[in-house]
Amino acid sequence: MRDDKAQALKPLEEAAEAFGAWQNCDGIRQSQIMTARRAFRVDLIDECLDTVQATVNLLAAVGATQGEVDAAIRRMDERNCERGRL
């Protein structure tokens, strides 16, 4: 894995693509064409997961350990619980 600026920028690039997919999905949500709505929704979900993958790749590139990631997940879960989120 690379540990450079391009690697660090990848989650941002993917997040921008996720936002674009959300805009497309939001723009068609009133459509009566279910197949179109489904396709835009699938694209949005795929783009969100591309963002997650890019972030995980960055964690690997900087040498984050599974223990560090697990601890961060626990902290995130605690914050989300306090805020009433998933």
N, C-alpha and C positions, 0 to 999 in steps of 0.2 A: 504494500500500500504506500501511496505517496503521502508525505506530510508537508504539503506546500500550500501556497495561497490558492491555487486552482482547486485543490481538494477542499479547502475551507470554504470556498465560494460556492461549491456545488449544492449544498443544502439551500442556499439562498436562490440559486437558479431554479431548483426544483420547486421551491415554495412559490416563486413567481408563476411557474407553470400551473401549480395547483390553484392559485388565485385566478388565473385565466380560465381554467376549467370550471371553477365555481361561477365565474361570470357567465360563461356559456350555459351552464346548468340553470342558473338563476333566471337567465333571459328566456328560457324555454319552459319554465316550470308550469306556466298556465296553458301550455299546448295540450291539445286533445289527442295528439299523436303519442301514444304510450311508448312505442318503440324508440322514438326520438328522445323522449324524456329518459328512458332507460339507458340509452347509449351515452347521453351526456352525464348521467349519474355514474355509470361505470367508468367513464373517462376521469371524472373527478376523483373517484375512489382510487383509481390507478395512480393518478398524479400525487395524491396524498401519500400513498405508499412509496412512490419514488422518492419523496422528500424524506420519509422515515429511513429508507435504505441509504440515501446519501448521508444522512446524519450518522447512521451506524457505521458506514464506511469511514467517516471522519473520526469517530471514536476509535476505530481499529487503527487508523493511520497514526494517531497520537499515542497509541499503546494503552488505551484505557483497559483495565482488567475487568473481568466479569464481576468481581466483588465491588469495584467502583460503580459499575453500571447498576448492579442490584441495589446498592445503597442510594444511588440517585433516583431509581424508580420508587423506592420506599419513601424518600423525601417528597417526590412528586405526588405519590398517592396520598400522603398526609396533607399536603397543600390542597389538593383537589377535594379531599373529604371535607376540609374546613370550609371550602368555597362552594360545596354542594355540586361538584362536577364529577364526571366519570374518572 
